């Protein structure tokens, strides 16, 4: 199953977060104390792989606790919408006796007393499974059908809810507070793991959890390890000594085996070095020792980089809590890789992409190095609204004060870094107006390359500028060492006005570097959406934007010879539909998913030719030298 979106209510600093759309990788950005962690914690408690207990004293907003603590069964803290995959749909349908299809969506809500509630869009629950006769098994099928009719058999909504909850992905949460130390004092660890406290040392639940997971991975009991370090029970008994030695040998073999396993598996994850791990027990202490090819001498984990400590600890949590298979697990990472070197953070971002093919990831960050500048649409800004509550939005411009502007510093920094990186890596930067442009153009590029219609000599990378007025700022980051980058502008009023400004100013003498959408599609006032076949947009328009317009259909009114967006917005006005901020980005993402999906509509030769015309204009071979 795939998490499509979620919404948090009445949870710590959150009154109503608004819907948070989720991609394969989703990044929450915002200033300290904005509430990013709370948005992860609420989701974790929806279905935690371990831990994640609901505690109304900690989780309910302090200002509302006295009013709500007696209403735990009626106060929900989260809604989450999932899309069903083929395997889950088939299994659940067979088990329950309903017709649940691939790509069907449902919503799960959880309440403070722990119970769940299942619902479906528009209240349309799946139909009963129908037994149909076929020519070969007509008599058998008819008999089954007759028996079902006699019993008036219908599937139970409770049974369906139970089956869906059991099939729902589990959430693994990890923060920096869970990092392992190289030396673990066993008496303290035993006390903590048994729920006790150590005088003078504050309990660190995150670290205790990681220690518990470490020993689970080792398949060893810390108490047993400690006892084996204390010597035999009876030093005067040869039998007792031999038993002790046998157990000690067994411990040594298990520790050696675990170290070998970890070393082998870790190589597939961490690309910053070729590390070897060894576990050692000595009296009351348990040691994690590390070496590598450059530094063959074993030293404690604590003396290696904090980045390595973080990654190893995170890896063990994920490995153990997902039971090694990593299937049906969603990762929630709070300030992922904060202690890593910038280059290692970039590696981590690449690792997220690879991992997200099987596991969705939702992470929070302040670091521009964690943000993939080619996929800014994955970012959600988290800020504090005028009432002091945590809110999230796909619109990165959301927020009105200077503090909220700081929320997306990492995004702006990532864009600046991306331009520099693009040049250093020998790529071709193309400046576009916004994230929807970036989504569409990356989609088109990948399609053309996959169908061997475009073979660039340089990697073409699209950099959003935050609107036409941001183009000059992005260009200035390039400095005088480079040619001017290509720019793609919409042909609406603001685009045309800025086109004239660029032509007479910064791009004077290099106007071939500016590509206007109108010149590609041949429509006045054309925008990026006019490059996109209507077949890729109609699902979002019908199911999201205008699903309540029962008496009229946008497709019937749409004139393909005219610009798309003006018609869409006019239709919305006519039918009193308020288009939410950021709808263009959501529409772009849906179009991309539709083109990449199994049931993608066919792209005509005319549409492919139009795409190719645009990308031929962006060919680096045609670049003129900067004067």
Secondary structure, DSSP 8 states (H G I E B T S, - for coil): -EEEEEEEEEETTEEE---EE--SEEEEE--TTSSHHHHHHHHHTTSBSS-----HHHHS-GGGHHHHGGGTTT-EEEEEEEE--HHHHHHHHHHHTB---TT-EEEEEEETTS-EEEEEGGG----B------STTHHHHHHHHHHHHHHT----HHHHHHHHHHHS-EEEEEEGGG---SEEEHHHHHHHHTT--BTTB---HHHHHHHHHHHHHHT--HHHHHHHHT--S-TT-HHHHHHHHHHHHHHHHHHHHHHHHHHHHHTTT--S--EEEEEEEETTEEEEEEEESS--S-EEGGGS-HHHHHHHHHHHHHHHHTTTT-TTEEEEEETTTTTS-HHHHHHHHHHHHHHTTTS-EEEEES-TTTS-GGGGGGEEEEEE-TTS-EEEES-TT---SHHHHHTTHHHHHHHHHHHHHHHHTT-EEEEESSHHHHHHHHHHHHHHHHTTS---SS-EEEEE-SSGGGHHHHHHTTGGGS---EEEE--SHHHHHHHHHHHHTTTTT-GGGEEEHHHHH--TT--GGGGS-HHHHHHHIIIIISTT-TT--HHHH--TTS-HHHHHHHHHHHTT----TTHHHHHHHHHHHHHHSTT-----HHHHHHHHHHHHHT-GGG-----
